[in-house]
Each structure stands twice: as C-alpha cells, then as structure tokens.
Amino acid sequence: MNSITPMWRSTVGKKIVMALTGAALFLFVIAHLLGNLQIFLGPEALNRYGHFLQSNMELVWPARLGLLACVVLHIVAAVQLSAANKAARPVGYEGNPHPVATTYASRTMLMSGLIIAAFIIYHLLHFTVLVKGLNFSGQDFAAFQDEKGRHDIYRMMILGFQQPIVTIFYLVAMALLCLHLSHGIYAMFQSLGLKPGCCPGFPRALAKWGSILIFCGYAAIPLAILSGYGREYVTAPPPDPTVGKEMK
C-alpha cells in the first residue's frame, strides 16, 4: 500500500494505471463484440450464449465489478491528468492552440471518454437492466423467452435496434469509442514502455486498424437490423416455452 500511493500521486503512475485499465477494457470490448456478433448465427446461438452467461453469475459478477473498477480508475486518472496538464500550461500555445504533434483523437480523449461512459450507463439500462421506457419499442424485453424457456436475447436485440434513435446513438457512441481507441491503444504502448523491436510501427498500426475493425464489427449489427435482418423472426408470434413441457 505504501508503494501504491506514491505511484498514484505521480504523473507516470497515473499513466500506467490508465494504460493497464485501458488494456483490460480493450480486451472486454473485443470479447463483447465477439459475443454480440453471434446474432448473425441466429437465435439459437445467441440465446445459448446469453443463457450461459446468465447461468454463471458467480463468474459474471466478479467480471462486472472488475470492469467497473477499471472504468472508475481510468476516468479518475484521465481527469486528474487533464487537470494537471492544464495547471502546468495555463496559457495556450501562442498562435496555435494545439501542438503540431497532437491529433484530434488525443485532444478529445477526455471528452470522448466521458460521452462513452454516459453511453455505457444507457446501454446497461437498455439491454442489461431492461428498463422498458428506454427501448422505445413499447415492449417488455425482460418477458421475452424462446421456445426453450431462455431469455430471448435475439428478439430483444432485433427489436432494440429497429428503433432509429437507438441505432443512431449507438453508432455515434461506437464512433467515439473507436476514435478514443485510435489514440488510446498507441498511448498504452508508450505508457508501459512497450517498443516492439522488430515491428516499430506495430502500435500505431494496431491502434488505427484495430479501432476501424472494431467499429465495423459493432456497426454491422444495428445497420443489418435496420436493413431488415431478423425482421421475420420478430414479426412472427413469440414461441410459447410451455408447449414443449406440456407434450412431455
């Protein structure tokens, strides 16, 4: 504990905390994307995946708490570093408010991060807590069940992203997330002192193309749904999970 406190108080320590928590959140973003992309495998695959997670809450809750801790530490470190930078340079650059070496992504890291945090809260209320008034469909997502009695996540996602306002907010948030990642991934390598000797351009390439691929993956889901994917499934009457049980 005595060694952690001085590390947190230093600028270098805060950058290391941001890098480590950012790396954990980056891995979660990839894992979450891979889970969501199962929607293209059909309702059985996605609902089976969701049921597995909901049936193993002893694993899910520690992961959630760990991610929450990472988000809080990441934001606090970012805010404190931003405040320290402004205090160290209270007067802007003469004739040019932005240093030549900086990018738009690096200058807007704090702003995009806070907007992403606001989106995460909405996204959790929408698809995890299942607040009815936030899905704009007028339906109770919590009541959806497939023919095997599992929560029908496939139907929930199709109906959720059929609402244009939800999809627009989602796409804007994903664009900001990937703008954030385009600088954050590279900054993570710098903060941790990771310099691939054989491939010096790898950190920048990973930051650029990794963020683009992640955006394309996340954007593909709502755009496909708005284009009609899954429409037949949600227009058909919901399956009655009790039918199979009665036959047995």
Steps between C-alpha positions, in 0.01 A plus 500: 500500500789737583639456149161531325413844641813682371456326165140625472602854594762518225426581137681189383303287745168635376603432140587141590163459673328639191697265276427186705131576549474604135652166394246311711212702354637451147496122547144523629395702195634223276340220705166684510512552123565130437203414721271750326600385151340165578173670405596417140505129594130517584284498815615160624870596515442842656243383755722206597791739556282734706360212706853381577591843638176533699550152646850577626454819697775393740735571210312791348473715813874499584565592136246783519649636822849478354390688188325762713820551700696535174254759366510705822881492525535579129270804521644633827857470370402669173327792675789552739759486221298746293475737796873469567582575135283812502654616826850453360411698187230755592571709189432342162756470222551839337359511149406130511281360778596141411856365482592371155583154632153441646201355320129573531455162670764580764358847566148368551585195712335635816187622321451180300568290810230678703247468216581130471447462876156662464419259215609199707252600772219525243605174331493314832157640588379408150630145448604381849266658755230499227327828590188490282478875441848512345452249217252720303313190379230499767575134579636335813833347405521319834196288407648363176558124502593264220354152447746353751401743774822703474507877489448587133794733453476467122145645495605769748792616285302497177218707650745724683699597192192539282452832679695761295570726801662208685708403198618857436606544864674161488692581180610842629620339824688227310663763278616691808618177661712414200631857474598460865666165429688634197712708739457300821649177366812679381526696825474172693815368330684824579390514866604139561829543312412229248709551187493204258854493361416303188182697418534861620186600309284230660349715781379768258373240252315312775347824629384606154379175345388344826267791571366495142426127513333533838276778372408297191415200716280691742336712227417194289243378754260799519545586132410144398195508724384835362542350153258219588710228659292300750173671405319172430597366842353790696185529286417134564310422825741446792553130577318355801765336723230295678394309187793263502462436874130411463580244227750331729 
